[in-house]
């Protein structure tokens, strides 16, 4: 896809990847529900990182809708997240999803 090629040409280093992920995290309104250190509507980025690391899970697969929620499994929360994934995230390229995951993983 042309969009994939365009994104790949912009990414030169891991830092660029993280910067793209941060930009997407903000633009796609992920920040409305997810903060680095605190649960707001959804779990904090640090909590997400912890659970995904402990379980050896793939965040990109979740963002693509290919795996179940493992951090906050409350059905109401899962429904909100699924609506957001379908609304804001489904059109992102694999490269952009990987950049989002890289940004989130950079939050320590």
N, C-alpha and C positions, 0 to 999 in steps of 0.2 A: 504494500500500500504506500501511496505517496506520503501520507501522514507519518507512517513509521520511519520512512527514509529521512524525512525532514527532522524528526526528533533525533534520530541517530547522529545526524550531521551536527547537531547542536551540542551533543554530549562529548566532552573531551576527556574528562577525568572523573574519578569518584565524587569529588567535590561538586562538579557540575551536575552529576546525577542527583546528589542530595539537594542541591539548590533547585533543580527542576521539581523534585518531589515536594519541597517546602512550598514552592509557588503553587503547585497543583493542590496541595493540602489546604491552602488558604483560598484559592480561587473556587474550588469545588465545595466550599463551605464545610469541610470536615472539622474545622476549628469551632464551629457552632456547638458540636457535641463532644469533641475530644480535645482536651488540653494536655500539655506534657505531664503535669504532676497530679492533677485532680480529676476525679469523676465529676462530670457536669451532667449531661444527659446520657452520654455513653462513657465507657471506661477510659481512664487516662492512657496516653500513649505508653507510658512506662508499664502500666498493668498489662496492656496488650502485648508489649514486647516480652514481658516476663512469662506469660502463659504460652505464647507461641514458642518461645525458647524452650521452656520446660517440656512441652509436648512434641517438640520437633515438627511443628505444624507450618504450613505454607500460607503466609498472609496473602500473597497474590492469588492463590487458588480461591481463598475466601472472597476477595474483592471481585473476582470473576464470577462468583456465585457457584463455584465448583465444590465447595466444602461448607460444612455447617458452622455456625457460630460456636466458639469454645470459650470466650471470655465472659460475656454476659449472655447467659442462655435463657433469660426470662422471655417468654413468648412475646410480650408486649414490646420489649426492647428489640428483639430479633425482627419483628414486623417493621419497626421504625427503620432499622438499619437496612433491611431488604428494600424498602421503598427508596431510601437514599441511594443505595447501590444502583437500583434500577433507574433512578432519576438523574444522578450526578456522575456516576462512575462507569456505567456500562459502555459508554462511548470512548473511554480512554484506550489507548493502544497498549499492547503488552509492555512496551518500553516505558510508557508513562506509569503503568501500574508498578513496574519494578522500581521506578524512581520514587514513587510514593512509599513503597516498602523500605527503600534505602533511607529515605528521610526519617521515617518512623524509627528505624533501627538505630539511627544516629542519636536519638534522644536517650541519654543515659541518666 
